[in-house]
Each structure stands twice: as C-alpha cells, then as structure tokens.
C-alpha cells in the first residue's frame, strides 16, 4: 500500500482530532484486534469453521451499518440475520465430535474477529466521505502493523515457553498471506469496485466460504459433515437475505399516464 501511495504521488491528508481518532480506532479494530482474534480462533477451531464464520462478514457489516446510520431493519433483513447466525450455530454447536470447551472458544473468537472488522468498516465509511480511501487504508494498516509489532515484542519480553525461529516455509506462508492474499487481493478488490461498482463486486463474497471449505478439505484434510452443509446453506441464505437490495418500486399509474402523454 505504501508503494502504491508513492507511485500515485498521493499525499497523506491533514487530519483533525476526530478523523485521527477514527483512524486509530480502525487500526485497532480492523487490523490489530481482527488479526489477534482470527489467529487465536483458528488455533482453537478449524479452517472449515473459520471459512463459514468469516462468511458472515457482509451480513454483520450490513447490520452494523443499519444500526450506525439509522437504517430501518426490515423483516426480511432480520430473517437473514437470524438464518445466517443459525447456520453458524449449526456448525459450532452441533457437528459430530465437537468439544464445546475448545471448539466453542475458537469459534467465538472468530466471530468476534468478524464483528471487529465490520465495526471498523463502519468508521471507514464515514471517513471515506471526506478522505481519499488509499491514504486512509495505508494509515490504518500502518497503525495496525505497529500495534502488532509492539504486541509481539511485549509477548517476547514477558517470557514463557521458548519459540522456535520461523523456517523458510513459514516465511513463505507469511509473505503469501501478506503480499498476495492481503495487499494484492485488496488492490484487485478496489479495482473491481471502481470498474463494476460495490454492489456487483460484493456478490463475489459468496465464493469466500466455498473456496475456504474446499481448500480446508483438500490441503488440511479436514472432514466435512452434514452439519457443515447445513451451516453453509444457512450462512449463504442469511447473507443473501440480509444484504440484498429491496426491489425498486414501480412508478404510479398517474405518473405513467403523464409520461405517455
């Protein structure tokens, strides 16, 4: 993001106190807390559960945006919220062999990671009305990165069990996640929004759990159960109901007659 910022010759904006506080909150919610909760959650859960829970992101974002901006929560959207969270509950609480004390905590942390990221997104939506999204994104990830580095330093200073130094394969995975999955992925996502709009782009979020569950089964050998299928159907159906736009109202008969005339 910093390289792109320099290439486009964008200057960092001058921020007032409220904007600076908003950016700091986004750095905490969208990067620091989100990454900590997500990593700790995956340690205690499975990649399959993580993919299904992360699929709630657009649904949670729509719900928080409705609450933050005073939008009315329609019956259809409320049904979508209930169905989506019911799908997650089917996976978390009912799949065979689940240990509630372990898997339940991991899945809860993953759900909190989704809520944390969505809450930061609501703040970004307010900031983007007055600021260029690119420097805003750069400042948010820079601040979150500094917080993560400080967290790692404090954790090492606190001692505890000795940690093994990452090997070449571990660094390869880190670079893949940071450069390709995060940086290049975000750039491609923003480019798609610029070309076809956010409404059409957001439809592709439905593929996130599809590929997440698929790669969890292929690469990690995780076993899929009927509860995963039920949870997947609930999350997808709930997200579709909770985020779809209401159909446009037809013009009144009087207006149509006037237009014909």
Buried (B, 14 or more C-beta within 10 A) or exposed (E): BEEBBEEEEEEEBEBEEEBEEBBBBBBBBBBBBBBBBBEBBBEBBBBBBBBBBBBBBBBBBBBBBBEEEEEEEEEEBEBBBBBBBBBBEBBBEEBEEBEEEEBBBBBBBBBBBBBBBBBBBBBBBBBEEEBBEBBBBBBBBBBBBEBBEEEEEEEEEEEEEEEEEEEEEEEEEEEEEEEEEEBEEBBEBBEBBEEEEEEEBBEEBBEBBEEBBBBBBEEEEBEBBEBBEBBBEBBBBBBBBBBBEEEEEEEEEEEEEEEEE
